[in-house]
Amino acid sequence: MSEEFQDKAKQYREMGKTAFIIGYTGECGKELVKALSKNRIFNKVVLIGRRKVDLTPDPGPEFVRDFVYRKVIDYDKLEEYTEAFQGAQVGYCCLGTTRGKAGKEGFIKVDRDYVLKSAEIAKSTGCQHFSVVTASSANKDSMFLYVKTKGEVEHSLKQMAFDKLSIFKPAMLLCERSERRIMEKVALTFMKPWICMFPTAGSVPTSYVGTAMVVDTVTPSEGNLRIYNNEQIHSVFKQNEQKK
Ligand SMILES: NC(=O)c1ccc[n+]([C@@H]2O[C@H](COP(=O)([O-])OP(=O)(O)OC[C@H]3O[C@@H](n4cnc5c(N)ncnc54)[C@H](OP(=O)(O)O)[C@@H]3O)[C@@H](O)[C@H]2O)c1
């Protein structure tokens, strides 16, 4: 990472903060865990999920032994698990499902209701900075379910008055997805020539998202809202990852 990032990370680390991550088993979530494991900007990172998962690759024995706690919660009873969020000044959200997998109601429940409920609980337990992955197309006034749901999430989070709210709006995510998603594979096949010609326009590797979330965390903000579109996620990654 760049020297500038290292300096900021060092200062941030000295504050001894705690973070939680929801959706840490997903593709963006796993990259966020990797980036946090590499840069160690927190004293403690609480990994919140609905199932027990062995992290592969392991973020490192020190990371696991010293300050990672894995919490397994039932998202339908989130209010019973406020203790999982307690003490975290920073909250990361990489939750999400698909309509194909969860149906319309299930998609809304995970992508909107769980995200907003988690954010509310986090706010009530002292979270100052909430950082979330939504989508480039988010628009609360759209008639399309996906776009509308993501837009509603962004809109509601903005009303919650976190000290700092960071919204990451990737276009198509590029990764070796562990889950089979046929429609995503088909779309990717058709988009390949376009992705090669315009790499920052319509897609972004999940590793860039994870790194950009960490860079944003240590970067002091002027206002309380930071929004990163697809191109900005690319440029934050490149500015910070490539300079030696
Ligand atoms: N796919 C794309 O190209 C694309 C583009 C732009 C934006 N996005 C958005 O970016 C975000 C991250 O995407 P991703 O591809 O990294 O996500 P992902 O790999 O699908 O992972 C989603 C995470 O949400 C959790 N989750 C799903 N259903 C759940 C449920 N019913 N209860 C509790 N947890 C649940 C998963 O837990 P388990 O591991 O336990 O299932 C996992 O940790 C999502 O909001 C997505 O909509 C995606």
PDBQT file of the ligand as one rigid body, heavy atoms in Angstrom, charges set to zero:
ROOT
HETATM    1  N1  LIG A 301     -23.210  -9.249  -7.977  1.00  0.00    +0.000 N 
HETATM    2  C1  LIG A 301     -22.908  -8.074  -8.478  1.00  0.00    +0.000 C 
HETATM    3  O1  LIG A 301     -22.372  -7.973  -9.614  1.00  0.00    +0.000 OA
HETATM    4  C2  LIG A 301     -23.191  -6.824  -7.697  1.00  0.00    +0.000 A 
HETATM    5  C3  LIG A 301     -23.014  -5.592  -8.317  1.00  0.00    +0.000 A 
HETATM    6  C4  LIG A 301     -23.220  -4.427  -7.575  1.00  0.00    +0.000 A 
HETATM    7  C5  LIG A 301     -23.596  -4.506  -6.238  1.00  0.00    +0.000 A 
HETATM    8  N2  LIG A 301     -23.774  -5.721  -5.638  1.00  0.00    +0.000 N 
HETATM    9  C6  LIG A 301     -24.159  -5.719  -4.216  1.00  0.00    +0.000 C 
HETATM   10  O2  LIG A 301     -22.970  -5.776  -3.459  1.00  0.00    +0.000 OA
HETATM   11  C7  LIG A 301     -23.240  -6.390  -2.177  1.00  0.00    +0.000 C 
HETATM   12  C8  LIG A 301     -22.215  -7.474  -1.927  1.00  0.00    +0.000 C 
HETATM   13  O3  LIG A 301     -22.314  -8.421  -2.970  1.00  0.00    +0.000 OA
HETATM   14  P1  LIG A 301     -21.536  -9.818  -2.911  1.00  0.00    +0.000 P 
HETATM   15  O4  LIG A 301     -21.629 -10.399  -4.274  1.00  0.00    +0.000 OA
HETATM   16  O5  LIG A 301     -20.213  -9.617  -2.267  1.00  0.00    +0.000 OA
HETATM   17  O6  LIG A 301     -22.495 -10.637  -1.930  1.00  0.00    +0.000 OA
HETATM   18  P2  LIG A 301     -22.538 -12.217  -1.739  1.00  0.00    +0.000 P 
HETATM   19  O7  LIG A 301     -21.276 -12.844  -2.172  1.00  0.00    +0.000 OA
HETATM   20  O8  LIG A 301     -23.798 -12.713  -2.326  1.00  0.00    +0.000 OA
HETATM   21  O9  LIG A 301     -22.614 -12.318  -0.141  1.00  0.00    +0.000 OA
HETATM   22  C9  LIG A 301     -23.732 -11.876   0.522  1.00  0.00    +0.000 C 
HETATM   23  C10 LIG A 301     -23.570 -11.924   2.027  1.00  0.00    +0.000 C 
HETATM   24  O10 LIG A 301     -24.887 -11.739   2.590  1.00  0.00    +0.000 OA
HETATM   25  C11 LIG A 301     -25.185 -12.840   3.425  1.00  0.00    +0.000 C 
HETATM   26  N3  LIG A 301     -26.583 -13.243   3.325  1.00  0.00    +0.000 N 
HETATM   27  C12 LIG A 301     -27.273 -13.555   2.200  1.00  0.00    +0.000 A 
HETATM   28  N4  LIG A 301     -28.514 -13.935   2.520  1.00  0.00    +0.000 NA
HETATM   29  C13 LIG A 301     -28.610 -13.861   3.871  1.00  0.00    +0.000 A 
HETATM   30  C14 LIG A 301     -29.646 -14.131   4.805  1.00  0.00    +0.000 A 
HETATM   31  N5  LIG A 301     -30.851 -14.565   4.416  1.00  0.00    +0.000 N 
HETATM   32  N6  LIG A 301     -29.390 -13.953   6.110  1.00  0.00    +0.000 NA
HETATM   33  C15 LIG A 301     -28.191 -13.509   6.511  1.00  0.00    +0.000 A 
HETATM   34  N7  LIG A 301     -27.163 -13.239   5.688  1.00  0.00    +0.000 NA
HETATM   35  C16 LIG A 301     -27.372 -13.412   4.376  1.00  0.00    +0.000 A 
HETATM   36  C17 LIG A 301     -24.304 -13.975   2.928  1.00  0.00    +0.000 C 
HETATM   37  O11 LIG A 301     -24.159 -14.918   3.980  1.00  0.00    +0.000 OA
HETATM   38  P3  LIG A 301     -23.970 -16.494   3.663  1.00  0.00    +0.000 P 
HETATM   39  O12 LIG A 301     -22.531 -16.634   3.229  1.00  0.00    +0.000 OA
HETATM   40  O13 LIG A 301     -24.265 -17.121   4.958  1.00  0.00    +0.000 OA
HETATM   41  O14 LIG A 301     -24.921 -16.831   2.551  1.00  0.00    +0.000 OA
HETATM   42  C18 LIG A 301     -23.034 -13.255   2.565  1.00  0.00    +0.000 C 
HETATM   43  O15 LIG A 301     -22.258 -13.019   3.695  1.00  0.00    +0.000 OA
HETATM   44  C19 LIG A 301     -24.675  -6.913  -2.264  1.00  0.00    +0.000 C 
HETATM   45  O16 LIG A 301     -25.515  -6.022  -1.593  1.00  0.00    +0.000 OA
HETATM   46  C20 LIG A 301     -24.969  -6.918  -3.755  1.00  0.00    +0.000 C 
HETATM   47  O17 LIG A 301     -26.364  -6.731  -4.027  1.00  0.00    +0.000 OA
HETATM   48  C21 LIG A 301     -23.570  -6.875  -6.335  1.00  0.00    +0.000 A 
ENDROOT
TORSDOF 0
